[in-house]
Amino acid sequence: MKLERIEEKEFTSFAYNHPLFTFHQTKEWGELKKENGWEYEFVGFKEKRKIVAGAILLSKKTPIGKKIFYSPRGFLIDYNNEALLKEFTLEIKEYIKEQNGFFVKIDPYLIYKERDINGEIVEGGIDNSKVVDNMKKLGYRHYGFSLTFGGELQPRWIFVLDLKGKTCESVFQDFHSDTKRYINRAVKNGLEIEEVTLENLKDFTGIMEHTSKRRGFINRPYSYYEHMVKTLGKNVKILSCFLDTKKALEKIEKEIDVLQKEVSDAKAHMEEAGSKKSKDHFKSKQMELENLEKKKKDFLELKEKHGDKIIMASSMFLLFGHEVLYLYSGSYEEFMKYNAQYLIQWEIIQYAIKHGFDRYNFYGIDGNFQKENNDNYGIYEFKKGFNGNVEEFIGEFDLVVNKFYYYLYKILFKAYRGSKHLLLKLKK
């Protein structure tokens, strides 16, 4: 078979039905990457006019005059078919050489070893160790089995919730008790969800800017998110969680009126009965009223400080193929106690179930599941509360076409990354 360029429509039909498909292998993602100077194309093998293996190839010219190539989330191929992978690899190398390239990077969406919710290896589960060994034999340079979240182009460790054949009720019941409590508390506090569009995109980008400063990561400019929304269209969804202080205060006032009557009735019953049970009931109702009045005071202060509508958290999701993916999120530290992020997650999970998606991808986590001395454990703990399981992928590989340019590029890129990191530190 000969590697050939594939038209977008034909490749999309093949990709959407492939078990390793992700949003990275779409025209929309290619268009998005063009904003950062990448070009994209689709290539593949055909057997009797039917595509049997394919890939999206991103390429960019480097300062050394040669092109680098990247196939995000790897080739759409049966990695266990050694003969097919070998032939495809040889053809890819030749194609990249013809296109003035010197290596291609891939990070296949292929599970390395099957894991459970705690990150433990499932006995008798999926094990693609042989695939890694075979790829090394074919000349792929493996980056190893990293544990740290954020060190790769795409996460090697993710957390996924299976939704196939499930209902909203059954999924909610499987959440950790704390997660259910936080969601219920957010609802009780009057938090609401709204969809972000181009008209109110600044609500989302403002939160991302705040979060990047708080957590120390480089945020994208407004133009990047705007381009994402315009390019990805219906495949991107942004949800914000907000508090309507006016509406919330009206609700609290009604609850206080009801509770004041209950306290009065409980007091009368206590004075009449004089039993321990009646006294305890009165104290309990009195405490409820005190807590509600404190809550009213807090909300009045929020209204005075922030106005009638307070955006507390916001998240961006991608909807492609059989999964919904949690891509970006941010929240204002001042409002963390209101559990807005929990309500957003529950909203998108319900959306995924109702629209027939098979799984919800919480995306990146750390591969270190020990709580001690682990700055990223909180990310895993948050996602774990929604139930699901850990997925570990086989990692990043470089297929080198020209060793001289490859090692020259690695040296120059390392120096560039070092200077960029230094600049970021100086700006703090």
C-alpha positions in Angstrom: 0.0 0.0 0.0 1.1 3.6 -0.7 0.5 6.5 1.6 -1.7 9.1 0.0 -3.5 12.3 0.9 -7.1 11.9 1.8 -9.9 14.4 1.3 -11.3 15.8 4.5 -14.9 14.4 4.0 -13.6 10.9 3.4 -11.2 11.0 6.3 -13.8 12.4 8.7 -16.1 9.5 7.8 -13.3 7.0 8.6 -12.1 8.8 11.7 -15.5 9.2 13.4 -15.9 5.5 13.3 -12.5 4.6 14.5 -12.1 3.4 18.2 -9.1 5.7 18.7 -10.8 8.8 17.4 -10.5 12.1 19.3 -11.3 15.7 18.5 -7.6 16.2 17.6 -8.2 14.3 14.3 -10.7 16.7 12.9 -10.7 19.5 10.3 -11.9 21.8 13.1 -8.8 21.1 15.2 -6.6 21.6 12.2 -8.2 24.9 11.5 -7.7 25.9 15.1 -4.0 25.1 14.9 -3.6 27.2 11.8 -3.9 30.2 14.1 -0.6 29.2 15.7 1.2 28.8 12.3 0.5 25.1 11.7 -0.6 23.5 8.4 -2.6 20.3 8.3 -3.5 17.5 6.0 -5.0 14.0 6.1 -3.1 11.0 4.9 -3.8 7.3 4.9 -3.6 3.8 3.5 -6.4 2.4 1.4 -7.3 -1.2 0.7 -9.9 -1.8 -2.0 -10.7 2.0 -1.9 -11.4 1.8 1.9 -9.2 3.6 4.4 -7.6 1.1 6.8 -5.2 3.4 8.6 -4.9 7.2 8.6 -3.7 10.3 10.4 -4.0 14.0 10.5 -0.5 15.6 10.1 0.2 19.0 11.5 3.4 20.6 10.2 5.3 23.8 10.8 8.5 25.2 9.4 11.3 25.7 12.0 14.1 28.4 12.1 16.5 25.7 10.9 14.7 25.6 7.5 13.1 22.2 8.0 9.6 21.1 9.0 8.4 19.4 12.2 5.4 17.1 12.0 2.9 16.2 14.7 0.1 13.7 14.6 -2.0 14.6 17.6 -3.2 11.6 19.6 -1.4 9.4 17.1 -2.3 7.5 14.0 -5.8 5.9 13.6 -4.5 2.4 13.1 -4.6 -1.0 14.7 -1.3 -0.8 16.7 -1.5 -4.5 17.4 -1.3 -5.3 13.7 2.5 -5.3 13.5 2.7 -5.7 9.7 0.3 -2.8 9.0 2.1 -0.6 11.6 5.5 -1.4 10.1 4.4 -0.6 6.5 2.6 2.6 7.6 5.7 3.7 9.6 8.0 3.3 6.6 5.6 5.2 4.4 5.2 8.0 6.9 9.0 8.4 7.1 9.3 8.6 3.4 6.4 11.1 3.1 7.9 13.4 5.8 11.3 13.3 4.1 9.6 14.3 0.8 7.9 17.2 2.6 11.2 18.6 3.9 10.5 17.3 7.5 12.9 15.7 9.9 10.7 14.0 12.5 7.1 13.3 13.5 5.7 13.3 17.0 2.8 11.1 18.0 1.0 10.5 21.3 -1.5 7.6 20.6 -4.9 7.5 22.3 -4.1 3.9 23.2 -4.3 2.6 26.8 -1.0 1.3 28.2 -2.4 -0.7 31.1 -5.9 -0.8 32.3 -6.5 1.0 35.6 -9.4 1.3 38.2 -10.7 4.4 40.0 -7.7 4.4 42.4 -5.1 4.1 39.6 -4.4 0.4 40.4 -3.7 -1.9 37.5 -6.7 -4.1 36.7 -5.7 -7.8 36.8 -6.2 -9.4 33.5 -7.1 -6.1 31.9 -5.8 -4.3 28.8 -2.0 -4.4 28.5 -0.3 -2.8 25.5 3.3 -3.3 26.6 4.0 -5.2 23.4 2.9 -2.3 21.3 5.4 0.0 23.0 8.2 -2.6 22.5 7.3 -3.1 18.9 7.2 0.7 18.2 10.7 1.0 19.7 11.9 -1.8 17.4 10.4 0.2 14.5 12.5 3.2 15.4 10.1 5.3 17.5 11.9 7.1 20.4 9.7 6.7 23.5 9.5 9.6 26.0 8.9 7.1 28.8 6.1 6.6 31.3 5.8 10.1 32.9 3.6 10.5 36.0 3.5 14.3 36.0 0.4 16.2 34.7 1.3 19.0 32.3 4.6 17.9 31.0 3.3 16.5 27.7 1.5 17.9 24.7 -1.5 15.8 25.6 -2.1 14.2 29.1 -0.8 10.7 29.5 -3.1 10.2 32.4 -6.8 11.0 32.3 -10.0 10.3 34.3 -13.1 9.1 32.5 -16.7 8.4 33.5 -18.5 5.7 31.5 -22.0 6.9 30.6 -23.1 4.2 28.1 -26.6 2.8 29.0 -26.8 4.9 32.2 -29.4 7.4 33.4 -28.8 10.7 35.2 -30.3 9.2 38.3 -28.0 6.1 38.4 -24.9 8.2 37.6 -25.7 10.7 40.4 -26.2 7.9 42.9 -22.7 6.6 42.2 -21.1 9.9 43.0 -19.1 10.1 46.3 -21.3 11.4 49.1 -19.3 14.6 49.4 -19.7 15.3 45.7 -23.5 14.8 46.0 -23.6 17.1 49.0 -21.7 19.8 47.2 -24.0 19.7 44.2 -27.1 19.8 46.4 -25.6 22.7 48.4 -24.9 24.6 45.2 -28.5 24.1 44.1 -29.9 25.1 47.5 -27.8 28.2 47.5 -29.5 29.3 44.3 -26.6 28.9 41.9 -27.6 28.7 38.2 -25.9 27.6 35.0 -25.9 29.5 31.7 -24.2 28.9 28.4 -21.5 31.3 27.3 -21.6 32.6 23.7 -19.5 35.1 21.8 -21.6 37.9 23.2 -20.6 37.1 26.8 -17.3 35.3 26.2 -15.4 37.9 28.4 -17.1 36.3 31.4 -15.2 33.1 30.7 -11.9 34.7 29.6 -11.9 37.0 32.7 -12.2 33.9 34.9 -9.4 32.2 33.0 -7.1 35.2 33.5 -7.8 35.3 37.2 -7.2 31.5 37.5 -4.0 31.6 35.6 -2.5 34.2 37.9 -3.7 32.3 41.0 -2.4 28.9 39.8 0.6 30.0 37.9 -0.1 28.9 34.3 0.1 30.8 31.1 -3.3 31.8 29.9 -4.4 32.2 26.3 -5.5 35.7 25.0 -9.1 36.5 24.3 -8.5 36.1 20.6 -7.6 32.5 21.0 -10.8 31.6 22.8 -12.8 33.7 20.4 -11.2 31.8 17.5 -12.0 28.4 19.2 -15.7 29.3 19.5 -15.9 30.5 15.9 -14.0 27.6 14.5 -15.4 24.7 16.6 -19.0 26.0 16.5 -21.5 23.4 17.9 -18.6 21.2 19.0 -17.6 23.5 21.8 -19.7 24.3 24.8 -18.9 26.8 27.6 -20.8 26.9 30.8 -20.7 29.5 33.6 -22.1 29.1 37.1 -23.6 32.3 38.6 -25.5 33.6 41.6 -28.5 35.9 41.0 -28.3 37.7 44.4 -31.7 39.3 44.0 -33.5 36.0 43.2 -31.5 34.2 46.0 -32.4 36.8 48.6 -36.1 36.6 47.7 -35.9 32.8 48.1 -34.2 33.1 51.5 -36.8 35.7 52.7 -39.6 33.2 51.9 -37.6 30.4 53.7 -37.1 32.6 56.7 -40.8 33.4 56.9 -41.7 29.7 56.9 -39.0 28.9 59.4 -40.0 31.7 61.8 -43.4 30.1 62.0 -41.9 26.7 62.6 -39.7 28.1 65.4 -42.7 29.7 67.0 -44.7 26.5 66.8 -41.8 24.5 68.1 -41.4 26.9 71.0 -45.1 26.6 71.9 -45.0 22.8 71.8 -41.9 22.8 74.0 -43.5 25.0 76.6 -46.6 22.8 76.6 -44.9 19.4 76.5 -41.7 20.2 78.4 -40.0 17.0 77.1 -36.4 16.6 76.0 -37.5 15.7 72.5 -39.6 19.0 72.2 -36.6 21.0 73.5 -34.2 19.4 71.1 -36.6 20.1 68.2 -37.0 23.8 69.2 -33.2 24.2 69.4 -32.7 22.5 66.0 -35.3 24.8 64.4 -33.8 27.8 66.1 -30.3 26.9 64.8 -31.7 26.5 61.2 -33.2 30.0 61.4 -29.9 31.4 62.7 -28.0 29.8 59.9 -30.5 31.1 57.3 -30.3 34.6 58.7 -26.5 34.4 58.5 -26.8 33.2 54.9 -29.0 36.2 54.2 -26.5 38.5 55.7 -23.7 37.0 53.5 -25.8 37.3 50.4 -26.6 40.9 51.1 -22.9 41.6 51.4 -22.3 39.8 48.1 -25.0 41.9 46.5 -23.6 45.1 47.8 -20.0 44.2 46.7 -20.6 42.5 43.4 -24.1 43.4 42.2 -27.1 41.3 41.1 -25.3 38.7 39.1 -22.0 37.1 40.2 -20.2 34.7 37.9 -18.3 32.3 40.1 -16.8 29.6 37.8 -16.7 28.7 34.1 -15.6 25.7 32.0 -15.1 24.8 28.4 -16.0 21.4 26.9 -15.5 19.8 23.5 -18.1 17.5 22.0 -16.8 15.1 19.4 -17.5 11.5 18.4 -18.7 9.5 21.4 -17.3 11.6 24.2 -17.6 15.0 25.9 -14.2 16.4 27.0 -13.5 18.8 29.9 -10.8 21.1 28.4 -10.5 24.4 30.3 -11.9 25.8 33.5 -11.5 28.6 36.0 -13.0 29.9 39.2 -12.8 32.9 41.4 -11.1 32.0 44.7 -13.4 34.2 46.7 -16.4 32.0 45.7 -14.9 28.6 46.0 -17.0 27.7 49.0 -20.2 27.8 46.9 -19.1 24.7 44.9 -19.9 26.2 41.5 -17.5 23.9 39.7 -19.4 20.8 41.1 -22.7 22.1 39.6 -21.1 22.8 36.2 -19.7 19.2 36.1 -23.1 17.8 37.0 -24.8 20.0 34.3 -22.5 18.8 31.5 -22.7 15.2 32.6 -26.5 15.3 32.4 -26.1 17.0 29.0 -23.8 14.2 27.8 -26.2 11.5 29.0 -29.3 13.1 27.4 -27.5 13.6 24.1 -26.3 10.0 23.8 -22.5 10.4 24.5 -20.9 7.2 25.7 -18.4 8.8 28.1 -17.4 12.0 29.8 -13.7 12.7 29.8 -12.5 14.7 32.8 -9.1 14.9 31.0 -5.7 15.3 32.6 -4.7 14.1 36.1 -1.4 13.1 37.7 -0.1 9.6 37.6 0.9 9.9 41.2 -2.0 8.8 43.4 -0.3 9.5 46.8 -1.8 12.5 48.6 1.4 13.4 50.5 3.7 16.0 48.8 1.5 16.0 45.6 0.4 19.4 44.4 -1.8 17.9 41.8 -3.6 15.4 44.0 -6.6 17.8 44.5 -7.3 17.7 40.7 -7.6 13.9 40.8 -9.6 13.9 44.1 -12.1 16.4 42.6 -12.6 14.2 39.5 -12.6 11.0 41.4 -15.6 12.2 43.4 -17.8 11.8 40.3 -16.8 8.1 40.0 -15.2 6.6 36.9 -11.7 5.2 36.3 -8.2 6.2 35.5 -6.8 5.8 31.9 -3.1 5.6 31.2 -1.9 6.0 27.6 1.3 4.6 26.1 2.9 8.1 25.9 4.8 10.3 23.4 7.0 9.0 20.6 9.3 10.7 18.0 9.8 9.0 14.7 13.1 10.5 13.5 13.7 11.0 9.7 16.9 13.0 9.9 19.0 12.6 13.0 21.3 15.6 12.5 18.4 18.1 12.2 16.5 16.3 15.0 19.3 16.7 17.6 20.0 20.3 16.4 16.3 21.1 16.9 16.2 19.5 20.3 19.2 21.6 21.5 17.7 24.9 20.2 14.2 24.1 21.5 15.6 23.3 25.0 17.4 26.7 25.0 14.2 28.5 23.8 12.0 26.8 26.5 14.6 27.8 29.1 14.5 31.5 28.1 10.7 31.4 28.0 10.5 30.0 31.5 13.0 32.6 32.7 10.9 35.4 31.2 7.8 34.1 32.9 9.5 34.0 36.3 10.8 37.6 35.8 7.2 38.8 35.1 5.9 37.4 38.4 
